[in-house]
Amino acid sequence: MTEGVAFMRNALRFLFVAIMAALLAASWSGAASADLIGDQRTQYGGGTYAEADLSNHTFTVTANGETRVMPASMGKPGFETPTGTFSVLEKDRAVVFDSRTIGIPLDDPEGYIIDGEYAVRLTWGGVMVHSAPWSVDSQGNANVSHGCINLSPENAAWYYENVGIGDQVYIHW
């Protein structure tokens, strides 16, 4: 191997390690990835904590020293919201909810395809916290979703703006 090739290989290794160290340091400090990578607007580890109470139909969020108790609707019988502690996986300002992604055909009575907003993903299987204007009358009273945590548009927007990737959500009865 020539000296030039060896030099380039070592330089690339150094560059890779330096970039990874910078990205990790930024995520540990709570910096937005947009500070380092293009126009991605994801906030990591904002320290927001949420608790979904399936029996009381509430979603309680503590962020920036403020605690909000929000009326919510979770999974109805047959489509129960899973319990446990989850980490926020991703956030999407606008989404299309399609029942086929969770195994429900569109021609099924439970089938749907609808535009949604302020989606905060908790599982890769489709469980999210999101705006659900269609279920506002049930929020705080009954569980009517297909497993997601439904919030009013105003509450979903506030949560979306205050939660970061990796923040915790505890779901229980």
N, CA and C of each residue as an Amber inpcrd file, in Angstrom:
protein
   519
   0.8510000  -1.1700000   0.0000000   0.0000000   0.0000000   0.0000000
   0.9020000   1.2400000   0.0000000   0.5610000   2.2110000  -0.8270000
   1.3850000   3.4130000  -0.9090000   1.1090000   4.3130000   0.2800000
   2.0300000   5.2300000   0.4990000   1.8670000   6.1570000   1.6220000
   0.6380000   7.0370000   1.4430000   0.3450000   7.4280000   0.2040000
  -0.8130000   8.2860000  -0.0630000  -2.1270000   7.6000000   0.2820000
  -2.2450000   6.3230000  -0.0880000  -3.4670000   5.5710000   0.2060000
  -3.6250000   5.3830000   1.7130000  -2.5410000   5.0470000   2.3830000
  -2.5820000   4.8700000   3.8400000  -2.9620000   6.1780000   4.5300000
  -2.4100000   7.2900000   4.0480000  -2.7290000   8.5910000   4.6300000
  -4.2260000   8.8940000   4.4740000  -4.7630000   8.6730000   3.2570000
  -6.1830000   8.9500000   3.0080000  -7.0860000   8.0610000   3.8700000
  -6.7320000   6.7980000   3.9990000  -7.5280000   5.8800000   4.8200000
  -7.5570000   6.3680000   6.2730000  -6.4140000   6.7470000   6.8050000
  -6.3540000   7.2430000   8.1850000  -7.0960000   8.5680000   8.3330000
  -7.0020000   9.4300000   7.3280000  -7.6990000  10.7180000   7.3780000
  -9.2110000  10.5000000   7.3900000  -9.7020000   9.5700000   6.5770000
 -11.1320000   9.2750000   6.5490000 -11.6080000   8.6790000   7.8730000
 -10.8110000   7.8120000   8.4570000 -11.1680000   7.2550000   9.7690000
 -11.2670000   8.3590000  10.8130000 -10.2920000   9.2550000  10.8100000
 -10.2900000  10.3620000  11.7600000 -11.5250000  11.2380000  11.5500000
 -11.8350000  11.5570000  10.2870000 -12.9820000  12.3940000   9.9780000
 -14.2820000  11.7330000  10.4460000 -14.4270000  10.4440000  10.2040000
 -15.6130000   9.7110000  10.6380000 -15.7650000   9.7820000  12.1540000
 -14.7080000   9.5110000  12.8730000 -14.7470000   9.5390000  14.3410000
 -15.0800000  10.9440000  14.8350000 -14.5120000  11.9660000  14.2180000
 -14.7700000  13.3440000  14.6370000 -16.2340000  13.7250000  14.4210000
 -16.7920000  13.3440000  13.2780000 -18.1950000  13.6570000  12.9970000
 -19.1140000  12.9310000  13.9730000 -18.8620000  11.6540000  14.2100000
 -19.6940000  10.8930000  15.1440000 -19.6060000  11.4700000  16.5540000
 -18.4200000  11.8740000  16.9750000 -18.2550000  12.4680000  18.3040000
 -19.0460000  13.7670000  18.4080000 -19.0260000  14.5840000  17.3550000
 -19.7710000  15.8440000  17.3680000 -21.2720000  15.5920000  17.4340000
 -21.7600000  14.6180000  16.6700000 -23.1860000  14.2980000  16.7000000
 -23.6180000  13.7740000  18.0620000 -22.8280000  12.9000000  18.6560000
 -23.1590000  12.3770000  19.9810000 -23.1340000  13.4740000  21.0340000
 -22.1240000  14.3270000  20.9760000 -22.0300000  15.4160000  21.9480000
 -23.2330000  16.3400000  21.8280000 -23.6590000  16.6150000  20.5970000
 -24.8190000  17.4830000  20.3950000 -26.0810000  16.8400000  20.9460000
 -26.2710000  15.5490000  20.6960000 -27.4880000  14.8950000  21.1840000
 -27.4830000  14.7960000  22.7020000 -26.3240000  14.5730000  23.3030000
 -26.2500000  14.5030000  24.7690000 -26.5370000  15.8540000  25.4000000
 -26.2060000  16.9320000  24.7040000 -26.4100000  18.2600000  25.2750000
 -27.8010000  18.8040000  25.0030000 -28.6030000  18.0550000  24.2260000
 -29.9500000  18.5120000  23.9180000 -30.0160000  19.4270000  22.7190000
 -28.9410000  19.5350000  21.9410000 -28.9300000  20.3960000  20.7610000
 -29.8180000  19.8200000  19.6760000 -30.3870000  20.6970000  18.8950000
 -31.1810000  20.2440000  17.7550000 -30.2530000  19.7230000  16.6800000
 -30.6550000  18.6270000  16.0290000 -29.8080000  18.0760000  14.9760000
 -29.6870000  19.0500000  13.8220000 -30.6310000  19.9930000  13.6710000
 -30.5370000  20.9800000  12.6090000 -29.2930000  21.8460000  12.7840000
 -28.7570000  21.9240000  14.0020000 -27.5310000  22.6750000  14.2180000
 -26.3590000  22.0390000  13.4970000 -26.4620000  20.7530000  13.1850000
 -25.3420000  20.0360000  12.5940000 -25.6370000  19.4560000  11.2230000
 -26.8800000  19.0970000  10.9590000 -27.1900000  18.3780000   9.7310000
 -28.3250000  19.0630000   8.9970000 -28.0340000  19.7520000   7.9500000
 -29.0390000  20.2840000   7.0480000 -30.2000000  20.9770000   7.7220000
 -31.4020000  20.6400000   7.2670000 -32.6030000  21.3160000   7.7210000
 -33.5140000  20.4090000   8.5390000 -32.9790000  19.3180000   9.0620000
 -33.7880000  18.4370000   9.9050000 -34.0720000  19.1740000  11.2050000
 -35.3120000  19.1870000  11.6380000 -35.7090000  19.9790000  12.7970000
 -36.1270000  19.1090000  13.9730000 -35.3300000  18.1640000  14.3370000
 -35.6600000  17.2600000  15.4290000 -34.9010000  17.6670000  16.6800000
 -35.6220000  17.8310000  17.7790000 -34.9950000  18.1420000  19.0590000
 -34.7980000  16.8420000  19.8190000 -33.5940000  16.5940000  20.2790000
 -33.2930000  15.3640000  21.0000000 -33.2860000  15.6080000  22.4970000
 -33.9390000  14.7090000  23.2220000 -33.8440000  14.6820000  24.6720000
 -34.1940000  15.9690000  25.3690000 -35.4030000  16.4910000  25.1170000
 -35.7960000  17.7440000  25.7430000 -36.1610000  17.6120000  27.2080000
 -36.2100000  16.4020000  27.7490000 -36.5270000  16.2170000  29.1550000
 -38.0150000  16.2510000  29.4530000 -38.8440000  16.0980000  28.4400000
 -40.2880000  16.0580000  28.6380000 -40.6910000  14.6520000  29.0720000
 -41.6000000  14.5690000  30.0380000 -42.0850000  13.2750000  30.5130000
 -43.6000000  13.2690000  30.3910000 -44.1520000  12.1740000  29.8890000
 -45.6030000  12.0710000  29.7290000 -46.1120000  10.7740000  30.3350000
 -47.3560000  10.8340000  30.8000000 -48.0120000   9.6600000  31.3830000
 -49.4310000   9.5720000  30.8300000 -49.7440000   8.4410000  30.2100000
 -51.0870000   8.2000000  29.6850000 -51.8160000   7.2620000  30.6370000
 -52.9320000   7.7220000  31.1760000 -53.7490000   6.9270000  32.0900000
 -54.9610000   6.4290000  31.3080000 -54.9330000   5.1410000  30.9660000
 -55.9740000   4.5580000  30.1220000 -57.3470000   4.5550000  30.7850000
 -57.3890000   4.3710000  32.0980000 -58.6870000   4.2970000  32.7770000
 -59.2830000   5.6760000  33.0480000 -58.4520000   6.6770000  33.2480000
 -58.9550000   8.0320000  33.4990000 -59.0080000   8.8910000  32.2410000
 -58.5390000   8.3510000  31.1160000 -58.5900000   9.0450000  29.8240000
 -57.8490000  10.3810000  29.8720000 -56.6400000  10.3510000  30.4690000
 -55.8360000  11.5710000  30.5540000 -54.4270000  11.3260000  30.0350000
 -53.8170000  12.4060000  29.5690000 -52.4280000  12.4100000  29.1250000
 -51.7710000  13.5710000  29.8540000 -50.9100000  13.2540000  30.8210000
 -50.2750000  14.2650000  31.6590000 -48.8430000  14.4550000  31.1980000
 -48.4730000  15.7110000  30.9370000 -47.1490000  16.0200000  30.3990000
 -46.4700000  17.0450000  31.2880000 -45.2060000  16.7810000  31.6200000
 -44.3780000  17.7480000  32.3260000 -43.2550000  18.1610000  31.3890000
 -43.2120000  19.4620000  31.0880000 -42.2020000  20.0090000  30.1790000
 -41.8320000  21.4110000  30.6380000 -40.5530000  21.6740000  30.7190000
 -40.0630000  23.0080000  31.0810000 -40.6700000  23.5160000  32.3890000
 -40.8300000  22.6180000  33.3570000 -41.3600000  23.0050000  34.6570000
 -42.8710000  23.1650000  34.7030000 -43.5370000  22.9390000  33.6020000
 -44.9930000  23.0670000  33.5280000 -45.6150000  21.6810000  33.3870000
 -46.6930000  21.4300000  34.1250000 -47.4200000  20.1650000  34.0010000
 -48.8150000  20.4510000  33.4670000 -49.1830000  19.7100000  32.4250000
 -50.5190000  19.8280000  31.8360000 -51.2060000  18.4700000  31.9000000
 -52.4520000  18.4760000  32.3420000 -53.2850000  17.2720000  32.3180000
 -54.2900000  17.4750000  31.1870000 -54.1880000  16.6210000  30.1740000
 -55.0030000  16.7850000  28.9720000 -56.0020000  15.6400000  28.8420000
 -57.2320000  15.9290000  28.4410000 -58.1570000  14.8460000  28.1300000
 -57.6380000  14.0790000  26.9170000 -57.7930000  12.7720000  26.9370000
 -57.2810000  11.9350000  25.8500000 -58.2240000  10.7690000  25.6100000
 -58.0690000  10.1820000  24.4450000 -58.7600000   8.9380000  24.1270000
 -57.7080000   7.9650000  23.6310000 -57.7540000   6.7380000  24.1300000
 -56.7900000   5.7220000  23.7410000 -57.5200000   4.5670000  23.0470000
 -56.8440000   3.4170000  22.9340000 -57.3650000   2.2870000  22.1740000
 -58.6350000   1.6790000  22.7380000 -59.6050000   1.4930000  21.8590000
 -60.8740000   0.8640000  22.2270000 -60.6960000  -0.6490000  22.3150000
 -61.6860000  -1.3570000  22.8610000 -61.5850000  -2.8190000  22.9470000
 -61.2840000  -3.4390000  21.5740000 -60.3250000  -4.3360000  21.5770000
 -59.8690000  -4.9580000  20.3440000 -58.7080000  -4.2340000  19.7010000
 -58.4770000  -2.9900000  20.1180000 -57.3820000  -2.1710000  19.5910000
 -56.6760000  -1.4580000  20.7470000 -56.4880000  -2.1700000  21.8510000
 -55.9740000  -1.5690000  23.0770000 -54.5970000  -0.9320000  22.8690000
 -54.4020000   0.1990000  23.5220000 -53.1010000   0.8560000  23.5540000
 -52.1830000   0.0260000  24.4420000 -50.9710000  -0.2870000  23.9860000
 -50.0720000  -1.0900000  24.8180000 -49.6290000  -0.3210000  26.0570000
 -49.3990000  -1.0530000  27.1370000 -48.9210000  -0.4250000  28.3720000
 -47.4190000  -0.6200000  28.5000000 -46.8140000   0.2390000  29.3280000
 -45.3780000   0.1740000  29.5570000 -44.7540000   1.5450000  29.3700000
 -43.4330000   1.5700000  29.3650000 -42.6940000   2.8140000  29.1580000
 -42.1100000   2.8010000  27.7560000 -42.3490000   3.8770000  27.0270000
 -41.9210000   3.9940000  25.6420000 -41.0690000   5.2460000  25.4720000
 -40.1920000   5.2170000  24.4970000 -39.3900000   6.3840000  24.1350000
 -39.9060000   6.9390000  22.8200000 -39.9520000   8.2570000  22.7080000
 -40.3630000   8.8930000  21.4580000 -39.3530000   8.5310000  20.3790000
 -39.8610000   7.9880000  19.2630000 -39.0080000   7.5210000  18.1720000
 -38.8490000   8.5540000  17.0680000 -39.9190000   9.2680000  16.7600000
 -39.8550000  10.3010000  15.7270000 -41.0730000  11.1960000  15.8390000
 -41.0000000  12.3330000  15.1490000 -42.0930000  13.2970000  15.1290000
 -42.3770000  13.6710000  13.6780000 -43.6640000  13.7750000  13.3410000
 -44.0640000  14.2010000  12.0020000 -45.1650000  15.2410000  12.1270000
 -44.9440000  16.4020000  11.5520000 -45.9190000  17.4970000  11.6230000
 -47.2060000  17.1400000  10.8820000 -47.0640000  16.4990000   9.7220000
 -48.2270000  16.0950000   8.9260000 -48.0340000  14.6470000   8.4930000
 -49.0800000  13.8510000   8.6370000 -49.0100000  12.4290000   8.2930000
 -50.3100000  12.0020000   7.6140000 -50.2690000  10.8330000   7.0050000
 -51.4770000  10.1870000   6.5030000 -51.6350000   8.9080000   7.3080000
 -52.7490000   8.7940000   8.0210000 -53.0450000   7.5850000   8.7810000
 -53.7950000   6.6310000   7.8590000 -53.2560000   5.4360000   7.7000000
 -53.8100000   4.4390000   6.7820000 -53.9430000   3.1280000   7.5470000
 -55.1610000   2.6520000   7.7130000 -55.4020000   1.4500000   8.5160000
 -54.6680000   0.2250000   7.9820000 -54.3210000   0.2220000   6.7130000
 -53.6120000  -0.9350000   6.1530000 -52.2460000  -1.1290000   6.8140000
 -51.6590000  -0.0460000   7.3520000 -50.3430000  -0.1710000   7.9930000
 -50.4130000  -0.9290000   9.3080000 -51.6200000  -1.0740000   9.8630000
 -51.7730000  -1.8680000  11.0900000 -52.6400000  -3.0990000  10.8340000
 -52.7420000  -3.4730000   9.5610000 -53.4110000  -4.7190000   9.2050000
 -54.9150000  -4.6560000   9.0170000 -55.4830000  -3.4570000   8.9080000
 -56.9270000  -3.3240000   8.7150000 -57.1770000  -2.8700000   7.2770000
 -57.8090000  -3.6960000   6.4540000 -58.0910000  -3.2970000   5.0680000
 -59.0120000  -2.0740000   5.0170000 -58.8760000  -1.2930000   3.9690000
 -59.7150000  -0.1030000   3.8310000 -61.1940000  -0.4400000   3.7230000
 -61.5230000  -1.6040000   3.1630000 -62.9350000  -1.9610000   3.0150000
 -63.5300000  -2.6020000   4.2720000 -62.7170000  -2.7440000   5.3200000
 -63.1990000  -3.2370000   6.6090000 -63.9920000  -2.1130000   7.2880000
 -65.0150000  -2.4390000   8.0940000 -65.7410000  -1.3870000   8.8190000
 -64.8240000  -0.5200000   9.6970000 -63.6790000  -1.0570000  10.1210000
 -62.7220000  -0.2910000  10.9300000 -61.6700000   0.4130000  10.0650000
 -61.7380000   0.2370000   8.7470000 -60.7350000   0.8060000   7.8450000
 -60.8130000   2.3240000   7.7520000 -59.6800000   2.9530000   7.4710000
 -59.6250000   4.4120000   7.3510000 -58.3740000   4.8350000   6.5960000
 -58.4460000   6.0050000   6.0170000 -57.2850000   6.7210000   5.4970000
 -57.6220000   8.1950000   5.6900000 -56.7990000   8.8820000   6.4760000
 -57.1270000  10.2470000   6.8770000 -55.8430000  11.0320000   7.1210000
 -55.8820000  12.3160000   6.8070000 -54.7450000  13.1880000   7.0900000
 -54.7120000  13.4890000   8.5810000 -53.5050000  13.5320000   9.1380000
 -53.3380000  13.8260000  10.5550000 -52.2310000  14.8340000  10.7850000
 -52.1880000  15.3550000  12.0020000 -51.1760000  16.3460000  12.3600000
 -50.5590000  16.0290000  13.7170000 -49.3750000  16.5920000  13.9260000
 -48.6720000  16.5310000  15.2080000 -48.5240000  15.1060000  15.7170000
 -47.9750000  14.2350000  14.8890000 -47.8190000  12.8220000  15.2370000
 -46.4750000  12.5820000  15.9160000 -46.5150000  11.9820000  17.0880000
 -45.3220000  11.6260000  17.8600000 -45.3320000  10.1030000  17.9940000
 -44.3840000   9.4510000  17.3250000 -44.3660000   7.9790000  17.2540000
 -43.7620000   7.3630000  18.5160000 -44.4860000   6.3610000  19.0690000
 -44.0090000   5.6230000  20.2420000 -43.5700000   4.2050000  19.9020000
 -44.1510000   3.6180000  18.8520000 -43.7480000   2.2670000  18.4310000
 -43.6860000   2.2300000  16.9120000 -42.8690000   1.3180000  16.3940000
 -42.8150000   1.1370000  14.9430000 -44.0330000   0.3620000  14.4630000
 -44.8320000  -0.1660000  15.3830000 -46.0630000  -0.8600000  15.0280000
 -47.2450000   0.0710000  14.8030000 -47.0600000   1.3650000  14.9840000
 -48.1120000   2.3230000  14.6630000 -48.6860000   3.1150000  15.8140000
 -48.2430000   2.9090000  17.0470000 -48.7970000   3.6640000  18.1760000
 -48.1650000   5.0540000  18.2120000 -49.0360000   6.0700000  18.2010000
 -48.5880000   7.4630000  18.2070000 -49.4510000   8.2850000  19.1550000
 -48.9220000   9.4280000  19.5450000 -49.7050000  10.4760000  20.1890000
 -49.9450000  11.4850000  19.0730000 -51.2120000  11.8630000  18.8300000
 -51.4560000  12.7780000  17.7120000 -52.7590000  13.5500000  17.8780000
 -52.8810000  14.5760000  17.0630000 -54.1080000  15.3560000  17.0030000
 -55.2190000  14.4970000  16.4160000 -56.3830000  14.5350000  17.0450000
 -57.5370000  13.7720000  16.5580000 -58.8060000  14.6050000  16.7550000
 -59.0280000  15.5820000  15.8740000 -60.2160000  16.4200000  16.0400000
 -61.5200000  15.6320000  15.9700000 -61.4950000  14.4900000  15.2970000
 -62.6920000  13.6540000  15.1680000 -63.0950000  12.9700000  16.4750000
 -62.1760000  12.9140000  17.4640000 -62.5270000  12.2290000  18.7210000
 -62.5630000  13.1670000  19.9230000 -62.5760000  14.4730000  19.6880000
 -62.5370000  15.4350000  20.7970000 -63.6730000  15.1920000  21.7920000
 -64.8560000  14.8550000  21.3120000 -65.9860000  14.6260000  22.2300000
 -65.7670000  13.4180000  23.1350000 -64.9490000  12.4580000  22.6990000
 -64.6590000  11.2650000  23.5140000 -63.4520000  11.4570000  24.4200000
 -62.6020000  12.4270000  24.0970000 -61.3810000  12.6340000  24.8770000
 -61.7340000  13.0370000  26.3050000 -61.1460000  12.3060000  27.2550000
 -61.4600000  12.5080000  28.6620000 -62.6220000  11.6500000  29.1430000
 -63.3000000  10.9690000  28.2030000 -64.4970000  10.1950000  28.5450000
 -64.4550000   8.7320000  28.1360000 -63.8870000   8.4420000  26.9760000
 -63.9390000   7.0740000  26.4500000 -62.7370000   6.8050000  25.5530000
 -62.3620000   5.5440000  25.4580000 -61.2820000   5.1290000  24.5680000
 -61.8980000   4.6580000  23.2540000 -61.6030000   5.3800000  22.1670000
 -62.2410000   5.0960000  20.8790000 -61.2440000   4.9390000  19.7290000
 -59.9460000   4.9940000  20.0060000 -58.9580000   4.9470000  18.9210000
 -58.6070000   3.5120000  18.5360000 -57.7680000   3.3920000  17.5400000
 -57.2510000   2.0870000  17.1010000 -55.9200000   1.7760000  17.7870000
 -55.6550000   2.4070000  18.9310000 -54.4440000   2.1390000  19.6990000
 -53.6000000   3.3620000  19.9690000 -53.8320000   4.4240000  19.2060000
 -53.0750000   5.6590000  19.4130000 -53.6260000   6.4410000  20.6040000
 -52.8800000   7.4480000  21.0140000 -53.3210000   8.3790000  22.0460000
 -53.8010000   9.6270000  21.3210000 -55.1120000   9.8700000  21.3610000
 -55.7390000  11.0010000  20.6730000 -55.8070000  12.2060000  21.5900000
 -55.3880000  13.3600000  21.0590000 -55.4770000  14.6320000  21.7690000
 -56.1940000  15.6500000  20.8900000 -56.6780000  16.7250000  21.5040000
 -57.2540000  17.8230000  20.7290000 -56.1460000  18.4450000  19.8850000
 -56.4980000  19.1560000  18.8120000 -55.4580000  19.8010000  18.0060000
 -54.5550000  20.7310000  18.8230000 -55.1380000  21.4960000  19.7430000
 -54.3390000  22.4300000  20.5450000 -53.3720000  21.6850000  21.4670000
 -53.8630000  20.6590000  22.1550000 -52.9970000  19.8980000  23.0600000
 -51.9390000  19.1120000  22.3000000 -52.3020000  18.5490000  21.1530000
 -51.3300000  17.8020000  20.3520000 -50.2260000  18.7230000  19.8460000
 -50.5850000  19.9300000  19.4260000 -49.5810000  20.8900000  18.9470000
 -48.6240000  21.2650000  20.0760000 -49.1560000  21.5110000  21.2730000
 -48.3000000  21.8740000  22.4070000 -47.3410000  20.7330000  22.7360000
 -47.8700000  19.5060000  22.7980000 -47.0160000  18.3560000  23.1010000
 -45.9480000  18.1870000  22.0260000 -46.3360000  18.2660000  20.7700000
 -45.4060000  18.1160000  19.6470000 -44.2520000  19.1190000  19.7580000
 -44.5750000  20.3490000  20.1090000 -43.5510000  21.3990000  20.2030000
 -42.6350000  21.2210000  21.4150000 -43.0860000  20.5050000  22.4250000
 -42.3080000  20.3830000  23.6630000 -41.6070000  19.0490000  23.8580000
 -41.9150000  18.0400000  23.0690000 -41.3200000  16.7150000  23.2430000
 -40.1180000  16.5580000  22.3200000 -39.1520000  15.7640000  22.7680000
 -37.9750000  15.4660000  21.9550000 -37.8260000  13.9720000  21.7300000
 -37.0690000  13.6250000  20.7130000 -36.7710000  12.2230000  20.4470000
 -36.0900000  11.6440000  21.6880000 -36.5620000  10.4870000  22.1290000
 -35.9850000   9.8410000  23.3070000 -36.7090000  10.1440000  24.6010000
 -37.5660000  11.1780000  24.6100000 -38.3340000  11.4710000  25.8230000
 -39.2740000  10.3030000  26.1300000 -39.6200000  10.1540000  27.3910000
 -40.3620000   8.9850000  27.8660000 -41.8710000   9.2230000  27.9420000
 -42.6150000   8.1530000  27.6420000 -44.0710000   8.1310000  27.8050000
 -44.4120000   6.8430000  28.5490000 -45.0520000   6.9950000  29.7030000
 -45.4630000   5.8520000  30.5150000 -46.9630000   5.6630000  30.3260000
 -47.3740000   4.4810000  29.8520000 -48.7810000   4.1830000  29.5860000
 -49.2390000   3.0940000  30.5570000 -50.3410000   3.3630000  31.2640000
 -50.8190000   2.4060000  32.2760000 -52.3250000   2.5040000  32.4390000
 -52.8820000   1.4870000  33.1420000 -54.3000000   1.4900000  33.5210000
 -54.4450000   2.1710000  34.8450000
